[in-house]
Amino acid sequence: MAVAFDKLIQSLVADVASVLLGKEEQIRLALTCLFARGHLLLEDLPGMGKTTLAHALAQVLGLDYKRVQFTSDLLPSDILGVSVFERDSSRFCFHPGPVFTQLLLADEINRTTPKTQSALLEAMAEYQVTIDGDTRKLPEPFFVIATQNPTSQSGTFPLPESQLDRFLMRIELGYPNPEAELQILKGIDPERRMAELQQRLSLSQLAAIQQQVERVQASDALLGYVQRLVAYTRNHSDFAYGLSTRGALALLRCAKAWTLLQGRQHVLPEDVQRVLPAVAAHRLRDAADYGDQSGYALVDKMLNSVDVIG
């Protein structure tokens, strides 16, 4: 079983990496987020492959996929859906929006207004939407991948801390390495490769993996390490505020999912350290307010200052 699972993960990563060249680590983090039942925020410059990653994951996982381009004039009803009066039947009929899918790509989420951002983020938190007094469940699984450009770019509405916290992980793709970029320049066609991707995982297999994450073991010593990391953010003067209990649970859940991807059943400190930047950086701010990237510097301080053994 462990060998079969390891081969399955390798095939998933290899397939997506054939489209998004040189980004195997980021692909594994994205799978970690999905297996941990969270939502993913991709932040990077335009043209780095954020949309490609989302589409490729939908292909290999066999998930229904929809994409919404967020703009300044987008309305909540454009995402959630709307009830329309139909003359023939003399009643209102609900027309579901693109949120009723299994994998939703919210492209450039920080280019729309806070009201529309909140409509999506409420659906992410509750896994349901309420319109005209009727509550409608969203499909399972429901996985949101949102992309945003750096907030330093013009025309953006930065997500507030409470809404950033809805994303289990935030990752950056970065520029491709020279070898991958050379392959692209030589004529590798990601669009053609995308069309050739095949489903590797059934919905029942995905559900089983998500359940298996919950059964990954974490020792008391490991939990103590997580507590010390969280306490450091709450007590050190460099932090404007510390990680919440929800943030601590997110860290542990992602560490368990990362552990499972490595073919193990017991979380090691290295697993916590590997997912910590993606889980914690967007939840932290420097007390001196050095800007959006300060969270990564604070994570480095945590890793360098907190001992694995208490």
N, C-alpha and C positions, 0 to 999 in steps of 0.2 A: 504493500500500500504506500509506504513512504517513498519507495523508488518510483512508483507510478506517479505519485503526486509531484515529485521532484521533476520528472520528465515533462509533466503537464505544465508546470510553471515555466520551465525552460522554453517550451514550445510557444507559450503565450508571449514571453518576453522577446523571443527571437522573431516572431511574426511582426509584432509591433515595431521592433527595432529595424526590420527591413524597410519600413516606411519612414520612421523617425531615426535617422542614422546617428549612431554614437551617443545615444541617450538611455542606455540600459538601466542605469541607476535610477533615473527619474521615472522610468517605466515601472520599475519595481516599487517605488514609493507610491505611484498612482494605484497600483494593484493593492498595496498595503492599505491605502485609504478605503478602497472599495470593500476589501475583505473585512475591514473593521467597521463597516456600516456607516461610513462618514461621507462628507462632501469635500470636494477638492477645489482649491483656488490656485490657478496658474497665473503668476504675475511675471510679465516680461515685456520686452519691446515687441512691436509688431513684426511678423515675419519669422518668428523663432520656432514655429511648429506647434503652437498651443492647440489650434483647431485640429491639426493633423493627429495629435495624440488622442484627443477625445473621439474622433471618428474611427481611428484604428482600434481603440479599445472596444467601442461598440461592435465593430465587425467581428473581432476574435471572441468576444464574450456572447455574441448572439443577442444583444439587447436592442429593443426598439430605440431609435435615436431621432432626436429632433434638435434643431439649432435655432436659437433666437438671437438676432443681432440687436443689441441694446443701443438705443439712441435716445436723444434728449426728449423726443416727443412720444416715446413708448408709454402706453398706459397699462395699469395692472390687469385690465380685462384682456389686453393683447397676450398676456401670459397665462392667466387663469381660465379664461373663457367668459362667456356672456350668455344670458338668457334672452332669447328673441321671441317676440310674439308672432305666432304663425296664424294667418287669417283663416286658412282652411280648417284647422283643427280648433281654432278659437282658444288657444292656450299658449303659454310660454314654453319654449323648448330650449334646453341648455345645449350650447355648442361648446364642447370642451376646448380649452386652449392647449398650447404645446407642452404645458407642464404635465399633462397626462401622458407620460412616456416613461420608459425605464432609465434612459440616460439622456439627460437634458444638458446641452451645451449653452450656457448663458454667456454669449460672446461680448466682451468689453462691458462687463456689468457696471463699471464705474463711469460709463458715459450716459447713464440714464439718471433720472431724478431719484432722490431718497424714497419717495412714495412708491415708485415702481420697484425699487430694490427691496423694500420691506415686504411687498406682496410675495415675491419669490422666496425670501428668506423665512417668512412665516410658513410657507409650504414645506420648506426644507426641515424646519424644526418639528412640525406637527405631522408630516406625511399625509396631509389632507388639506382640502380647501373648503371654505364655507362661502357660498354665494347665494344671495337671496334667501338666507335662512336654512339652506340645505347644505349638509356636510357631505363631501364626496371624498372617498379614499383615493389615494394615488396608487399607481401600480407598484408591484414588488418584483424586483428591487427598484428603488427610486434613488438614483445616483446623479447628483448635480456636479458638473465640472464648469466652474465659472472662470473666465479669463478677465484679466484687467491689465491695462497699460500702467506704467509707473505714474504715480500721482503727480509727478513733476510735469507731466505733459498737459497741454492745454485741453480744456473741454472735459475735465473729469470731475466727478462727484465722489470724493473718497468715502469708503465704507467706514462708519463709526465702529468703535471697539466692540460694542454689543453685537453688531452684525458680523464683524470679522470672526467672532467667537463661534458663529454657526458653522464655520468651515473647520473640519477636523484637522486638515493639513493645508499648508500653503507651500508650493515649491516653485522654483524658477528653472527654466530649461537652459538658458545661456546660449552663447554662440557654439556652433558645432566645432569639434576638434578638427585639426587640419586634414587628417585622413578622411573623415566623413565629408568634409566640405569639398575635398578634391573629388570624391566619388560623385557628389551632386553636380559639380562643374563639368565632369566628364559625361554627364547625360543620364544619370540615374533618374528615373521618372517615378516620384512617389505616388502620383495619381494612378498610374498603371498598376503599381504594386498594391495600392489600396484596393483596387477592384479585384485583385487576385486573393485577398485575404479570406480565409475560411473560418467558420465558427469552430472554436476549440473547446468550449465549455458550455454545458447545458445549464438551464436554470436550476435544476435539482443539484447539480454539482456545485454551483455557486453558493446555493443555500447551505449545502453541507460544509463547504469551506468556512463560511461565515459562522456557522455553529461550532466548528472545530476551533476557531480562534478563541472562543469563550472558554474552551477546555484547556488551553495552553496554561502551564503551571508557572506561577511566580512565587518564589520563596519569600519568607519573612524578611530575609536580608536584602533581597531585591526591592521589596516594597519599602524598606527603610531607606534605601538609596533614592527612590523616587520621592519619598517624603522630604529628604534632606535637600534635594534639588528644588522642590516647591518652596520649602521654608526659606531657602536662600533668597528667592525672588521677593519674599514678603518682608524680609528683615534687613536687606542690604539697601543702603541709601542711594545707590545708583539706579534703582528701579522706581519708576513712578508709581507702580502698583504691582502686586504679585500675582502669580497664577492662582486661579480659583480652584475649588475642588473639582469642578467640571473639567478644568484644564489638566488636573492631575489624572483624572480618569481617562481623558483623551490620550495622554502620554502612555499610560499603561496599556490601553487597548491597542494603540498603534504598535507598541513594542511587541505585544503578543502576535499581532498579524505579521510583523516583520520576521519574528522568530519562526512562525509557521512557514513563511516563504523560504527560509533557510533550511527547512526540513527538520527542525527541532521542535521539542515539546516543552522546553524549559527556557524561560527568558533569562538572558545574560545581561550584565551591565552594558556590554557593547551594543546590544539591541536597543536599549533605552537611549544610548548616546547617538546611535545612528539616526533615529527618528526625531530626536529632540529639536533640531533646528526647524524641521517642517511643522512640528506640532506647536512649538512655543514662540517662535520669533514673531509671528503676527499677533500674538497675545500680550506682548511685552512692549514697554516704552521706556526709554531712558528718562530719568528724572530731570536731566538737563535739556530734554526735548531736542535731540540731535536729528530728528527726521525719521522717515519711514524705515530706513535700513538699520536703525539703532537696535532693533530686536535681535539681529544676528550677532552683533557685538556683545549683547547681554548674554546670549546663549553661550558664546565662547567663554565669558567670565564664569558662568555656571559650571561648565565642563572643567575649567582649569582650577576652580576654587573648591568644589565639593568632592570630598573623598568617596570612593566607591565603598570602602569599608568604614563604617561609622565608629 
